[in-house]
């Protein structure tokens, strides 16, 4: 019976994209505009080997009137009533919003299992913001990218637990111990065509379970085989060979390649099988990089080792090539073997189990911070723009693969080379070879996630207090908006005002007429003339006294 899943959340968080991903078809319309989905949509899908009945719902709106949004909310609540498990989706880029908190309260009132999903969590910044979803009270959020298919394996593990719980074959001891001996370890054997993958699985099983031969490309489907190794259940997955994308032309080979990539996504440990004659070529490097980006444990298996003439020299050459070409996977275990003769096959499974324990490792916070202090003391972070980056605190958020968060001042300026130094030092100090490590550098949190106010104040520390102006004894403090005045006892020079030119001429004429008899005409100058109060003109050619022209000048 399929597990009934309701995908719920506020508008435009990627519910329909996840619905299409799990259904395997583009059934629901997807657009950046919120509110595209309105009715409930049903479809059958699968998550690995788990059959699902999917319900796509409209975005939740906090309305109870007769509007269209209110009727869409009723449809979402009906989907919650009939589902077995609810996938609560939030946007990792925007963080937790008030509408997410209201919908979380609605979900808590219903007795339904809830899986917290932080969608759109591709990238380091979005992955760090996704951790804010813890405050909603549904446990650790799953970092997912429904658009790119990242995080599907973690979603499969959680869904499998709820499926077992509903069907009645789930125990709490399995949930508490991630490394339970009864849980099968999923191991995918991958590589290029004709690299000896099926021959290796037949040698491990002790029987001709898979078809082998000298022809390349015999295996087309991903075949899973359960096997017991020292009382431990192992699930081996044989995959088709991965060739370069430019050489894949046939439709059947394209389907086989997609099936192999899907097997890598759902695996826990990946064994990269390579021919000793052409190990670590371009295609092998791309496959190893894909495994690291998917976050899976990795083992190098060099097959056909019985054909090597000088094993020691060839092994040193292969190890040097691996360290140089794949520095992000430094320390990955390498096993040389032969699937035909069985030489070296006994060393493969101990390396796989050790890699699985490292992949599931949990490091104590105290040990992490002690290591961080020594790592910073040995190699301090560089100064950017004259200011040094200060790492302060570190914690592990999850395992499988080990994921760490580093809180530091000016985290945005931390260069990639120093981040790689911290990852390599982590791998070396805590003995985690062959395991991808995720390290997210985040700024110091200034908001209490358990504060109901939602973090209205974004400042850290006490508020800044403006210093008061110093006042001398006996002085009156000045008003802050008033111009500062000079202290008492300061001599001030008198202001000099310039008189207009007309006033100066009147004063001069007044001084010239002092002492003359009353009734005499005042004179403005020393000379008189035809004009009243003015003397004769001194210009050449001007009329003389009596109004006549100068007799010395003829016209």
Secondary structure as UniProt FT lines:
FT   STRAND          3..8
FT   TURN            11..12
FT   HELIX           15..23
FT   TURN            34..35
FT   STRAND          41..47
FT   TURN            48..49
FT   STRAND          50..56
FT   HELIX           68..82
FT   STRAND          85..91
FT   TURN            92..94
FT   HELIX           98..108
FT   STRAND          113..119
FT   HELIX           124..130
FT   HELIX           131..136
FT   STRAND          142..143
FT   TURN            146..149
FT   HELIX           152..167
FT   HELIX           172..176
FT   TURN            178..179
FT   TURN            181..182
FT   STRAND          185..191
FT   TURN            193..194
FT   HELIX           197..205
FT   TURN            216..217
FT   STRAND          223..229
FT   TURN            230..231
FT   STRAND          232..238
FT   HELIX           245..247
FT   HELIX           251..266
FT   STRAND          269..275
FT   HELIX           276..278
FT   TURN            279..280
FT   HELIX           282..294
FT   STRAND          297..303
FT   HELIX           305..307
FT   HELIX           311..325
FT   HELIX           327..329
FT   TURN            330..331
FT   STRAND          334..336
FT   TURN            339..341
FT   TURN            343..345
FT   HELIX           346..359
FT   HELIX           365..378
FT   STRAND          383..384
FT   TURN            385..386
FT   STRAND          387..388
FT   STRAND          390..398
FT   TURN            399..402
FT   STRAND          403..409
FT   HELIX           411..413
FT   HELIX           416..429
FT   TURN            430..431
FT   TURN            433..434
FT   STRAND          438..442
FT   TURN            449..450
FT   TURN            452..453
FT   TURN            473..474
FT   TURN            480..481
FT   TURN            488..489
FT   HELIX           501..512
FT   TURN            513..515
FT   TURN            518..519
FT   TURN            532..533
FT   TURN            540..541
FT   HELIX           545..547
FT   TURN            551..552
//
